[in-house]
Amino acid sequence: MSVELKVPSVGESITQVEIGHWLKSEGDAVAKDENVVAIESEKATVELPAPISGLLSRIVKRQGEMAAVGETIAILEPAQKPGGDSRPPRKSEKPPAAPAPVAPPPKEETPSPLPASAPEPKKEEPRQPVPKPSSAPGREEESVRMSLLRRTVARRLVEAQQAMAMLTTFNEIDLSGVIALRKEYQDTFTRKHGVKLGFMSFFVKAAVEALKAVPQLNASVRGDDVVYHNYFDIGIAIGADKGLVVPTLRNAEQLSFAEVEKAVADFAARARENKLKPEELESGTFTITNGGVYGSLLSTPIVNPPQSGILGMHTIQERPVALAGAVVIRPMMYVALSYDHRIVDGREAVTFLVRIKDLIENPARILLEI
């Protein structure tokens, strides 16, 4: 009995998906739980497994077509019992044709002469092909359709700028303390936890403490109300091939440094492989983005609605700074906080960044939560 492969629910409020690349062709054998197709939602790309072992007999929805949640996109035939041939013929396979009957040789006919007054038949002149526009060398163009994820990101970024009173404030941080701490304990940390101690865990832990001090940045606008969250779900912006994704560290206030580093490394690896789960991309309360990994010196990140703030990290540069009356060289990082000015005032924004600066420049305070 045939089994239908249907689009599953892939996240809250998502009603349709776009069919991506089919990993199997019609007529191919598939094993149960083997991925057969990638589908793209507004938030992530998900690969669908075969519900049974058998054959992919028919593809209903082709790559690039839209399908609603619950809609059938393919038909599978279960494998037959041993001894039976479970393989249906492919579309390209046809039964052998019966031999064509041999026709008797045609009778020779004497061509009738043309009347003397008949004009000679005109010779058909060769067709002249219609010229097609061609690109000059070095000026070729290629048109590539944006993925559903990329189109959604673009739409949401525009909506965020139109719906919010967005503002950005800046500060700079001396990373000397964190760099020294990482250098001293990196080997021990890596041996114990199996992951390197990076900068992101320091900023996540510092952000949690700063959000406790400035709860407006851990809130969101809901109609005419401001909703304050008493938990800290920190989104980590990650650039993937198909667009920006923001997986969420749930209850980041309860995570250790090692747990944060492992989670972020796992997010980044699965983002590259399009294996993030839709529920991992939902409902963050605050976001951190690190443009510094690409060499960005300064930027104004866009808030991820309905959140009210996003912290932008940037590249670390050795710069001359004044310290105790002397000019010294220090590893410095610019940080940027973009926020929704409807519920966050400039005082709260500056207070938040100063708290981040204080905690990162004195990392012992993060551990002691002081």
C-alpha positions, -999 to 999 in steps of 0.1 A, spaced: 0 0 0 14 34 -10 25 58 17 23 96 13 53 118 23 37 149 38 50 183 50 53 182 88 48 211 111 81 229 111 75 257 136 50 280 152 30 301 128 46 285 97 19 273 73 39 266 41 73 257 30 93 257 -2 106 224 -17 143 224 -19 167 198 -34 154 163 -38 181 139 -24 164 110 -42 150 106 -77 118 88 -88 123 50 -87 152 52 -62 152 28 -33 151 44 1 156 31 37 134 41 66 145 73 82 168 81 52 166 117 42 149 122 8 142 159 4 152 193 19 124 217 26 129 254 34 107 273 59 109 310 68 134 301 96 154 270 86 161 243 61 149 208 73 156 174 56 126 150 56 132 113 62 114 84 45 87 70 68 92 35 54 117 14 35 108 10 -2 108 30 -33 102 67 -41 76 60 -68 64 96 -75 75 131 -67 44 153 -64 61 187 -56 92 197 -75 121 219 -63 111 255 -60 73 248 -55 54 258 -24 36 232 -3 13 237 27 19 219 60 2 186 58 3 185 20 15 154 1 48 160 -17 58 124 -27 45 88 -29 65 59 -16 59 22 -22 68 -2 6 94 -29 -1 79 -63 -11 87 -95 7 118 -114 -3 115 -130 -37 93 -104 -52 105 -76 -75 96 -44 -56 111 -21 -81 86 -3 -103 98 7 -137 111 43 -139 92 67 -161 120 64 -187 116 26 -189 92 13 -215 81 -23 -223 98 -37 -254 80 -27 -285 65 -54 -308 84 -58 -340 70 -36 -367 54 -54 -397 75 -55 -429 59 -33 -455 59 -45 -492 82 -26 -515 65 4 -531 55 2 -567 75 22 -591 55 51 -606 64 71 -636 64 107 -627 40 128 -647 57 156 -666 48 191 -655 28 212 -678 48 235 -700 31 265 -685 38 254 -649 65 274 -632 95 257 -618 92 250 -580 110 276 -560 139 264 -541 134 269 -503 159 294 -491 177 286 -459 162 301 -428 180 331 -412 183 324 -374 170 353 -351 200 370 -335 200 365 -297 215 391 -273 248 380 -260 269 394 -232 302 409 -239 331 389 -224 336 398 -188 300 412 -184 280 380 -180 251 380 -155 235 353 -135 201 355 -119 196 333 -88 163 331 -69 166 340 -32 159 312 -8 127 314 13 149 320 44 168 348 27 135 364 15 121 362 50 152 377 66 151 406 41 114 412 48 119 411 86 148 435 85 128 460 66 98 456 89 120 461 120 133 494 107 98 506 98 81 495 130 107 505 156 123 537 168 157 521 165 188 537 178 224 526 183 249 535 210 286 525 212 314 519 236 348 502 235 362 474 257 398 465 267 401 427 262 434 424 281 418 407 311 398 381 291 428 373 268 451 368 298 425 345 315 420 325 283 458 321 279 463 309 314 434 283 315 429 274 278 447 240 279 430 230 311 396 241 300 400 223 266 412 190 282 383 190 307 354 201 284 366 191 249 359 226 236 380 258 235 373 288 257 362 315 233 350 351 237 313 344 232 308 327 266 322 358 283 299 381 264 268 358 270 274 357 307 281 395 308 249 401 288 228 381 313 242 402 342 236 434 323 201 425 313 193 418 350 204 454 357 185 468 327 153 447 323 139 469 295 164 453 271 151 419 280 115 429 272 93 432 242 63 453 230 30 435 227 3 458 215 2 486 241 20 465 267 56 460 276 63 423 284 92 418 308 108 383 307 122 368 339 143 344 319 172 350 295 170 333 261 200 347 242 200 344 204 234 340 187 234 353 152 252 330 128 259 336 91 250 305 71 251 299 33 214 305 29 211 335 51 213 347 87 200 324 114 197 331 151 195 299 172 187 305 209 205 296 241 176 287 264 179 299 300 214 312 294 216 323 330 218 286 340 246 276 316 282 273 325 310 288 303 316 253 288 279 247 281 277 280 263 308 273 242 296 238 233 262 250 223 275 279 201 300 255 184 271 230 178 249 258 164 275 269 140 283 234 127 246 225 122 239 259 106 265 251 79 248 217 73 212 231 74 204 209 104 191 235 129 157 226 142 129 252 138 122 253 175 158 263 181 153 295 161 123 308 180 115 331 209 148 347 220 146 376 244 179 393 234 205 387 206 243 389 203 260 391 169 297 389 163 307 407 131 343 406 143 348 371 130 346 386 95 368 416 104 341 442 110 355 471 130 321 488 136 285 483 127 249 491 137 231 458 141 194 456 135 171 445 163 154 411 158 117 418 166 99 415 189 131 418 210 141 453 221 179 450 219 209 435 201 246 436 211 271 438 183 307 425 189 335 435 165 371 427 157 398 431 183 425 456 174 456 467 192 452 504 197 470 531 217 449 541 248 456 564 277 460 545 310 471 561 343 486 590 325 505 570 300 498 559 264 498 521 262 488 495 235 458 474 244 436 449 225 404 469 220 370 460 207 341 484 197 307 472 209 274 485 196 239 482 212 209 488 189 177 491 208 140 499 205 137 535 217 100 530 224 108 512 256 145 517 261 158 552 269 193 564 262 202 562 299 193 525 300 212 518 268 244 535 281 240 518 315 238 484 298 270 490 277 289 503 306 280 472 326 291 450 297 324 469 296 330 466 333 323 429 334 345 420 304 374 442 316 371 425 350 361 390 342 363 378 378 331 398 384 313 376 359 322 345 379 313 362 412 282 379 398 292 412 413 
